[in-house]
């Protein structure tokens, strides 16, 4: 997979993709990640990418020309363009699975008070990672890229992500490791039994219990 990210703050991505699993995926050639400063595509003499909104109002708005030119320089027949915006479709785990099957993703990071409405025409999908506002789409791009890359074949063991929270609309079951007793808190005996059927039943029941307590809305789906 290839992922191109458009931003005016490329240094925000300096370390995020050079650590842990994402770094390993790149070294293995499973994914290629490129960060593009679309300010370089601006036709403005001072390379400006934002201007006051027509009709007045607060803040600055991203102008379409640099983003259009940057996207069109990258876009191929199999490209899929995602615009990260608070008013997009709310991101879910199933969408991460669907997007992990794409060959080429182009992520556009919004910033300032917003972007010119015509930029939306570039997008195949508009995404929001939650009902809150960030200083820019860069953080959302990191979240979306990370959630997709870990699902690519060869990045982590398939059984690891098949048991993730939100698969089958359930939260993950509780996990325990050494020591068996810590601060008078003991590991549940069933996990020490070696009976894999009972362990599987326990984990499923705990997943359902936790989901009922913390995210009953998931069960309603």
C-alpha positions as CSV (number, residue, x, y, z in Angstrom):
1,X,0.0,0.0,0.0
2,X,1.0,3.6,-0.6
3,X,-0.1,6.5,1.6
4,X,0.4,10.1,0.6
5,X,-0.4,12.8,3.3
6,X,-1.0,16.4,2.4
7,X,-0.2,19.0,5.1
8,X,1.4,22.4,5.6
9,X,3.2,21.1,8.7
10,X,5.3,18.1,7.5
11,X,7.5,18.2,10.6
12,X,4.6,17.0,12.7
13,X,5.1,13.6,11.1
14,X,8.8,13.4,11.6
15,X,8.8,10.8,14.4
16,X,5.3,9.3,14.4
17,X,5.9,6.9,11.5
18,X,9.5,6.0,12.4
19,X,8.8,4.0,15.5
20,X,7.4,0.6,16.4
21,X,5.1,-1.4,14.1
22,X,4.7,1.3,11.5
23,X,8.4,1.7,11.1
24,X,8.7,-2.1,10.7
25,X,6.0,-2.2,8.1
26,X,7.8,0.4,6.0
27,X,11.2,-1.5,6.3
28,X,9.4,-4.7,5.1
29,X,8.1,-2.8,2.1
30,X,4.5,-3.5,3.1
31,X,3.6,0.2,3.1
32,X,5.1,3.4,1.7
33,X,4.3,6.7,3.4
34,X,5.0,10.0,1.9
35,X,4.4,13.4,3.5
36,X,3.8,16.4,1.1
37,X,3.9,20.1,2.0
38,X,1.2,21.5,-0.3
39,X,2.5,25.0,0.4
40,X,5.2,24.1,-2.2
41,X,2.4,23.9,-4.8
42,X,1.1,27.4,-4.1
43,X,1.1,29.9,-7.0
44,X,1.1,32.8,-4.6
45,X,4.3,34.9,-4.7
46,X,4.7,34.3,-0.9
47,X,3.5,30.7,-1.1
48,X,0.4,31.5,0.9
49,X,-2.2,28.8,1.2
50,X,-4.8,30.5,3.3
51,X,-6.9,33.7,2.9
52,X,-9.7,35.5,4.8
53,X,-13.2,34.0,3.9
54,X,-15.4,35.8,1.4
55,X,-18.4,37.3,3.3
56,X,-16.3,38.0,6.3
57,X,-15.8,35.9,9.4
58,X,-13.1,34.8,11.7
59,X,-9.8,33.1,10.9
60,X,-8.3,32.0,7.6
61,X,-9.5,29.4,5.0
62,X,-7.4,27.1,3.0
63,X,-7.4,28.1,-0.7
64,X,-8.1,25.3,-3.3
65,X,-5.3,25.8,-5.8
66,X,-2.3,24.3,-3.9
67,X,-4.3,21.3,-2.7
68,X,-5.8,20.6,-6.1
69,X,-2.4,20.8,-7.8
70,X,-0.8,18.6,-5.2
71,X,-3.6,15.9,-5.3
72,X,-3.6,15.8,-9.1
73,X,0.2,15.4,-9.2
74,X,-0.2,12.3,-7.0
75,X,-3.5,10.8,-8.2
76,X,-3.5,7.6,-10.2
77,X,-6.3,5.3,-11.4
78,X,-6.3,3.3,-8.2
79,X,-6.0,6.3,-5.8
80,X,-8.6,6.9,-3.1
81,X,-8.7,10.5,-1.7
82,X,-9.8,11.1,1.9
83,X,-10.5,14.5,3.3
84,X,-10.2,14.7,7.1
85,X,-12.8,17.1,8.5
86,X,-15.0,17.4,11.6
87,X,-18.2,17.1,9.5
88,X,-17.2,13.9,7.8
89,X,-18.5,10.4,8.4
90,X,-17.4,9.1,11.8
91,X,-14.5,6.7,11.5
92,X,-15.1,3.1,12.6
93,X,-13.1,-0.1,12.7
94,X,-15.0,-1.6,9.8
95,X,-13.9,1.4,7.7
96,X,-10.3,0.7,8.6
97,X,-10.7,-2.9,7.3
98,X,-12.3,-1.6,4.1
99,X,-9.6,1.0,3.5
100,X,-6.8,-1.5,4.2
101,X,-7.8,-3.1,0.9
102,X,-7.0,0.0,-1.1
103,X,-3.8,0.3,-3.0
104,X,-3.2,4.0,-2.7
105,X,-4.6,6.4,-0.2
106,X,-4.3,10.2,-0.3
107,X,-5.1,12.0,3.0
108,X,-5.8,15.7,3.0
109,X,-5.2,17.5,6.3
110,X,-7.4,20.5,6.9
111,X,-6.2,23.4,9.1
112,X,-7.1,26.9,10.4
113,X,-10.8,27.7,10.3
114,X,-11.5,25.3,7.5
115,X,-11.0,24.9,3.7
116,X,-12.6,26.2,0.6
117,X,-15.8,24.2,-0.1
118,X,-14.5,23.3,-3.6
119,X,-11.8,21.2,-2.1
120,X,-14.5,18.6,-1.2
121,X,-14.9,17.8,-4.9
122,X,-11.5,16.1,-4.7
123,X,-12.5,13.6,-2.0
124,X,-13.9,10.1,-2.4
125,X,-14.6,10.1,1.3
126,X,-14.8,12.7,4.1
127,X,-13.8,11.3,7.5
128,X,-14.0,12.5,11.1
129,X,-12.3,10.6,14.0
130,X,-14.8,11.9,16.6
131,X,-17.1,14.7,17.7
132,X,-14.4,17.1,18.8
133,X,-12.3,19.7,17.0
134,X,-8.5,19.5,16.6
135,X,-6.0,22.2,15.6
136,X,-5.6,20.4,12.3
137,X,-6.2,17.2,10.3
138,X,-2.6,16.0,10.9
139,X,-3.6,14.2,14.1
140,X,-6.5,12.6,12.4
141,X,-4.3,11.5,9.5
142,X,-1.9,9.8,12.0
143,X,-4.8,8.0,13.6
144,X,-6.3,6.8,10.3
145,X,-3.0,5.7,8.8
146,X,-2.0,3.8,12.0
147,X,-5.4,2.0,12.2
148,X,-5.1,0.9,8.5
149,X,-1.5,0.0,8.4
150,X,-1.7,-2.5,11.3
151,X,-4.3,-4.4,9.4
152,X,-2.2,-5.0,6.3
153,X,-1.0,-8.6,5.8
154,X,2.4,-9.2,7.4
155,X,2.3,-6.2,9.7
156,X,0.9,-8.0,12.8
157,X,-0.5,-11.5,13.3
158,X,-4.0,-11.7,12.0
159,X,-5.4,-13.2,15.2
160,X,-4.2,-10.1,17.0
161,X,-6.5,-7.7,15.1
162,X,-9.3,-10.2,14.8
163,X,-9.7,-10.0,18.6
164,X,-9.5,-6.2,18.8
165,X,-12.1,-4.1,20.4
166,X,-15.0,-3.1,18.2
167,X,-14.8,-6.3,16.1
168,X,-18.3,-7.8,16.3
169,X,-19.4,-4.7,18.2
170,X,-17.8,-5.8,21.4
171,X,-15.0,-4.3,23.5
172,X,-12.0,-6.4,24.2
173,X,-11.9,-8.8,27.2
174,X,-9.5,-8.1,30.2
175,X,-6.0,-9.4,29.9
176,X,-3.6,-10.5,32.7
177,X,0.1,-11.4,32.9
178,X,2.7,-12.1,35.6
179,X,2.7,-12.0,38.6
180,X,-0.3,-14.1,39.5
181,X,-1.0,-12.0,42.5
182,X,-0.3,-8.3,42.8
183,X,-1.4,-6.0,45.6
184,X,-3.8,-8.8,46.7
185,X,-5.4,-8.8,43.3
186,X,-5.4,-12.3,41.7
187,X,-5.5,-13.5,38.1
188,X,-8.9,-15.3,37.4
189,X,-8.4,-19.0,38.0
190,X,-10.0,-20.0,34.7
191,X,-7.0,-18.3,32.8
192,X,-4.6,-20.7,34.6
193,X,-6.7,-23.8,34.0
194,X,-5.3,-24.7,30.6
195,X,-8.9,-25.4,29.4
196,X,-9.1,-23.5,26.2
197,X,-12.8,-23.9,25.8
198,X,-13.5,-22.5,29.2
199,X,-11.0,-19.7,28.6
200,X,-12.8,-18.8,25.3
201,X,-16.2,-18.8,27.1
202,X,-14.8,-16.6,29.9
203,X,-13.4,-14.1,27.5
204,X,-16.5,-13.8,25.4
205,X,-18.7,-13.3,28.6
206,X,-16.2,-10.7,29.9
207,X,-16.3,-8.9,26.5
208,X,-20.1,-8.8,26.6
209,X,-20.1,-7.7,30.3
210,X,-17.6,-4.9,29.6
211,X,-19.5,-3.7,26.5
212,X,-22.8,-3.6,28.5
213,X,-21.2,-1.6,31.2
214,X,-19.1,0.8,29.1
215,X,-20.6,0.9,25.6
216,X,-24.1,-0.4,25.6
217,X,-24.7,1.5,22.3
218,X,-22.4,-1.0,20.6
219,X,-24.7,-3.9,21.5
220,X,-27.7,-2.0,20.1
221,X,-26.1,-2.3,16.7
